[in-house]
């Protein structure tokens, strides 16, 4: 038996930082996009020396066995590297007599600050839930994925990435009291949907985001200085302004809100907009971009979402300018994911009667 699940990633997270344990409440608007994360789970009977789980990280050409067998011989470094994959597979009580071969692939670059890890855990949970016939709702899948990151592994994790992965589209997320949230789709006309999609561009800044030090610094400021929390209110207001701009069909106003959000991030700590990000922002200004948003919480590396100007005749020239000026950057065309995670049993499992 083979079970599959795919889940989009997210970009342009207006109001990010307000979906966290230290904010407790807030608002986020984000856009779920392809390329997505793809997971395939092959289930078969275990034979001698088989592991219960075999995980293949196709992007890295690496395989993880657990519990470890005499053949596996893996060190602790690999187990730490793939901790999220392990705990996602262990989230269900699955029959010990079976072997679960889990393959994971994504065209999204690792460490791009676009919620890829959340999409991976959602896709694994979605496929295994289908096998287990647990019938968990999308909200429950998102909750479980967030619990794995924040509680089981103790990582800093907001709730927006998991909800974007299960719901897709453009989402307005109200964190009532962390981690509980209300998700509302931002419904726009087909013509505006197509226009927005055609003008969005994702640029990977050449290396995975490295931000734990600066993030810990910002969190410490939040905890020690009540006045510093004004930034959270300003970020939540950006999410609301972004939603209103889209509902009015005003992409220029939406772009200005992207810029405002990035500038608020930078005012929280200058290092939240890294050196590479500042280089791309400078180029974006030269080309008259309507908007730019440092994805995720910011820091060194990662990626930026750009909103291009209406004159799309210049789009490919602009993309080439990025590549030629900064060959370390990767330009990624994205498609808005109209739906969230999707799961199914592989067609090869079905035989004509």
N, C-alpha and C positions, 0 to 999 in steps of 0.2 A: 504494500500500500504506500502511496506517495501523497502527501498533503503539502499544499503550497500556500504562501501568503506573500503579498507585496504591500508596502506601506510608503507613502510619500515622505519627503523631508519638508522643512519649513524655512522660509526666508522672511526678511523684512518684518522683524518682530517689534513693532511699536509697543512701547510700554514694558518691554523686557526688564527684568530686575524686580518687578512688582508682583511676580507669581511665586515668590520664594518664602521660606519659613521666617526670614527676618522682616519681610514686608508685611506678612500675614494677610493682607488684602490688596487688591489692585485690579488693573485692566490691561489686557494685551490684545492687540490685533496682529494676526500673522497670516501668511499666505502659504498653503501647502502646495508643493510643486514636485514634478518629476525632473530629474531622474529619481527613481525610488529605490528602496531596499527590497531585495527578493530573497525569500527563504523557501527552501524545499526540505521536507522531512520524509525520509524513506524509512518505513517501519518493517522490520523483519524479525524472525526468530533468532535469538542469540545462540551462537555455537561456542565451542570451547575457546577460551582466551579472548572472547569478544568483550568489549566494553559495553556498558549500558548506553552510553552516548558517545557518538563520534561526531565532532564538529569540524567542518571544513570551512576555513576562512579563505574564500577563493581569491579575494583581492591580494592576499599576502602569500598565498601558496602554502599555508600552514594547516596542520591537522591536530586537533586536541582530542585525547581519549580520556574519559573518566566514568566511573572510577578507573584509575590507571591499571593497565595490565602489564604483564612481564614484557610484552612486546613494545609497549608505548614508550617507556623510558623518558618521560618528559620532566623538565625541571620546573622549579617553582616560578621562575620568571614567566614562562608561558601560561601557567595557571593564573597568575596575577593579571597578565595582559588580557586574557579572555574571561575575566571574572564575571562580567555581565552576561556573557553567553552561557556560562555554567549555571548561574543562579536562575536565568530564564528557563533553561531546560529542567531545572529541579523544582520549578514552581508548581508542577503537577505531580501527583502520585501515580507514576506510570508503571505498568507491569515490568517487574524485574526480568521476566522471561523473554522480553523483547529488546532488540537493539534499535536505537533511533539514530539514523545518520542525518545530520543537520548540515545543509550547505547554505552558505550566506554569500551574497554578492551585491555590490552597489557600484554604479558609475559615479556616485557622488564622492568627491575626494574626502579622505579621512581628516578629521580635525578642522573642518571648514566652519564650525560654529553654526550649523544649520540643523541641529537636532538629530544627526544620523544615529547616534547610540540609542536614542529613544525609539526611533523607527525600527532599529534592529530588534530591540526587545519586544516591541509591539508585534512585529512580524513573526517572531519565534512563538510568542504566546498565542497569537492568532492561529497559527498552524497546529500547535499542540492542543489548543482548546477544541479545534475541529475534530482532531483524533479522539480526544477524551469525551467528546459530546457534552461538554459542560454548559454550553449555550450561554456563555458570558456575554453581556452586552458590550458595545464599543466603550461605553463609559467605564465599565468594570475592567476591561482590558487595559485601558489607559491608567486607571488607578493602580492596577497590579504592576504595570511596567514602572510607574513612578515609585511605588513602594520598594521595588527591587533596587533602584538606584539610590534612593534617599535613605531608606531604613536598613535594608539588608546589607548594602555596600557602604553606606555612610557617605555618599558623594553629595556635593552641592548640586541640587537639581530643582529647578522650578517645575511647574506642572504643564506649561504651555506646549512643550514639544510632543508629549505623549498624546494630548488631545488633538493637536494638529494632525498627527499620524493616523488617528482612528477616524477623524471626521472629514479631513480634506477641505478643499475650497478655501474661501477667505473666512476666517473665524474671528469673532469678538468674544473674548474669554474674560468673564468676571470672576475673580477669585473672591468668594464671599468670606471665607475664613480658611486659610491654607490648611490642608490641600484641597478642600472642596471648591468646586467651580461650576459656573453655569456657562454653557457654550451656545452662542447664537450665530448662525450663518449670516454673513453679510451678502445679501442677494442683490446682484447688479444685473443690468440688461446684457444680453448676449453681445451686443456691439461694444459696450464698455469692457466686458470681459475680454474680448478679442484684442481691443486696443491696449488694455493694460498688459496683457500677456506679451504682445508684440514689442512693447517698450521696456519690459523688464530684462535685466541682464545680471547674471551672477558672475563675480570675478573672485577666484580663489587667489589668495595673496602669496602663494608659493611655498607655504609651510603650514603645518598644523598650528592651531592657536595654542599659545602657551601663556596661561593667564592666572594660575593658582595664586601666585604671590600678590598680584595686584588685586585680584578678587578678594583675597583674605584681608587686604588692607582696607578696601571699601567696606566690607562687612563689619570690620572693627570700628570704622568711623560711624556706621549706622547704629551700632550698639552703644557707643560711648557719647555720641553727640546728637541729642534729639533734633536740633536745628538742621542737621545734615539731611534728615529724612525728607526735607522739602523737595529734594530731587526726585524722590519716589512719586510724590504727588504730580510733579511736572511730567514725569514719564507716563503715568497713567492718563494724564490729560492728552498726551500725544495719541494714545490709542483711540480715545474718544474722538479727537479731531480727525484722525485718519479714517475712522468709520464714517463720520459725517461727510467728509470730502468724497468718498467713494459713492455714498448714497446719493449725493448731489451730482455725480458724474464729473467732478472737478479734479482731474489728475494733476494739474499744476499745484493745487492746494495740497493734494496728497503728497506730492514730491517735497513741498516746503516742510511738511510735517516730518517726513523722513529725515530731512536735514536738521530740523529742530531737535529731534530725538537724539541724533548723533552728537549734536553740540551739548546737549544736557549730559550725555554719557561722558563726554570729555571734561565737562565742568566738575563731574564727580571725582575724576582722577585723570590727569593728562594721559597716563599710560593706557587707559581704556581704548584710546584710538592710537594704535601703534604706528611705528615709522612707515611700514609698507602701506598701511591704510591711508596715511596722510599723503603719500605719493600719488595714490590713485585718486584721492579726492581732489588734489590739485589738478590732475589731468582732466577729471570730470568737469571741473569748473571751466577749464579752458575750452572744452567742447560743448558747454552750455547744457549739461545734464540738468534735468528738472529736480532730481532727488538722488540722495545716496544715504544708505543706512548700513552702519557696521553691524553685521549679523551677530546675534547672541549677545553675551555680556561684554564682549570686546576684549582687548588685550593684544599681544603681539601675534602676528599671523592671522589665520582664519580667512574670512571673506567679507565682501561688501555686495549689497544689492544696489543696483543703479536703476533709475527711471530715466529713460532716454527722452530727448525732446521729440515733439510731434513729427519733425522732418526725418522720417525713417530712411530716406535716400542716403543719409550719411551713416547709417547704422554699421554697415560693414567696414567703411573707412575708419570709423571710430574704433571698432573691434580690432582692426589691423594696427591702428595706432597704439593701442594698449599692448598688443603682442610685440611690436617692434621697439617700443620705448621701454617696456618692462617684460623681457622674455621669460622671467621667472613666474609671471602671473599666468593663470589659466582662465580664459573666457568661456563661460558655460551658458548656453541658451537654455532657458527653462520653460516648461509648460505648466500652467496652473492645473493641479490635480482636482478635477471636479468632484471626486469622491475620496474617501479615506481608504483605510486598509481593506483589501479584498482577499478572500481565502476560498480555496476550493480543493476538491480531491482531483488528482491528476487524471486526465482523460485516459491515459494508458491503463489505469486500473479497471476500466469498464470494458467488458467484452460483450459482443452481440450474442443474444440468446439463440 
